[in-house]
Structures are given as C-alpha cells and as structure tokens.
C-alpha cells in the first residue's frame, strides 16, 4: 500500500480532495497538516477532524469536515467528509 505524503500532494498541484481518496494511508507529516492548518474541530488520539467546514450534509443540514482516523496498524487514514458525529461511526 502506498502512503500518501504532503509533499507529493503539493507536487501534484491538485486540490486536497482530488489528491486523497477515502481509505488512503497518509504519513505523519500529512497528519500534522490536518492538525495544524486550522484549529481542529475534533482532536483525539485516533481521530482528527480538520477545522473549517467544507460543505453541508444534505440530510441533516450540519457542516461537514475532512477527517483522518487511525487504523488498527496505527496509521493515519483519510476517511473523507464527516459531520462532527458521523466520523465516530466510520469503520474500516
């Protein structure tokens, strides 16, 4: 499995959501970007939700945020857009 890096994203000259696909493993430098680009909405040992809403969930009207979550191998994985509560229900 290829680990995606922040530098490769910069070099790709694409939007973050075009570069990352749900399920992509990212390196720790990329995880730090999620943590530090804006104050995170959620910051826990196994879940980081990037600050700054990216859209609104059509079913609930709640804001969605880009999120990463640790898998069972202790790797950060991009899990896409989630509301503040839906990321807790994400399963690999």
C-alpha positions in Angstrom: 0.0 0.0 0.0 1.3 3.4 -1.0 1.5 6.0 1.8 0.5 9.5 0.5 2.6 12.4 1.6 2.1 16.1 1.9 5.0 16.8 -0.4 3.5 14.6 -3.1 0.2 16.4 -2.7 2.0 19.8 -3.2 3.8 18.4 -6.2 0.5 17.1 -7.7 -0.8 20.7 -7.9 -4.4 19.4 -7.2 -7.0 20.1 -4.5 -6.7 18.0 -1.4 -9.9 16.2 -2.0 -8.8 15.4 -5.6 -5.5 14.0 -4.3 -6.8 11.9 -1.4 -9.3 9.1 -1.8 -11.2 7.6 1.1 -9.0 4.8 2.6 -5.7 6.4 1.6 -3.0 6.0 4.2 -1.1 9.2 4.9 2.2 9.9 6.6 2.6 11.7 9.9 3.6 15.0 8.2 0.3 15.0 6.3 -1.5 14.2 9.6 0.2 17.2 11.1 -1.1 19.3 8.3 -4.7 18.2 9.2 -4.0 19.1 12.8 -2.3 22.5 12.2 -3.8 24.1 9.1 -6.7 25.4 11.2 -7.7 24.6 14.8 -9.2 21.1 14.6 -12.9 20.5 15.2 -12.0 17.2 16.8 -8.6 16.2 18.0 -8.4 12.8 19.7 -5.8 10.1 19.8 -7.4 8.2 16.9 -9.4 10.9 15.1 -8.6 14.4 13.7 -11.2 16.5 12.0 -9.8 19.5 10.2 -11.1 22.9 11.1 -13.1 24.8 8.6 -16.3 23.3 7.2 -16.1 22.1 3.6 -19.8 21.5 2.9 -23.1 20.8 4.4 -24.7 17.4 4.8 -27.9 17.4 2.7 -29.7 15.0 5.0 -29.1 16.9 8.3 -28.0 20.4 7.3 -24.9 20.0 9.5 -21.5 21.1 8.5 -19.0 18.5 7.2 -15.3 18.5 7.8 -12.4 16.5 6.3 -11.2 13.8 8.7 -8.5 11.2 9.3 -8.6 8.3 11.6 -6.0 5.7 12.9 -6.4 2.2 11.7 -5.5 -1.0 13.5 -1.9 -0.7 12.3 -1.6 2.7 13.9 -1.6 4.5 10.5 -3.5 7.7 9.7 -6.2 7.0 7.1 -8.2 9.6 5.2 -11.9 9.0 5.8 -13.4 11.9 3.8 -16.0 14.4 4.8 -18.0 13.8 8.0 -20.2 15.7 10.4 -18.9 16.1 13.9 -20.8 12.9 15.0 -20.6 10.7 11.9 -16.8 10.3 12.0 -17.2 8.3 15.2 -19.3 5.7 13.3 -16.7 5.2 10.5 -15.4 1.6 10.3 -12.6 0.2 8.2 
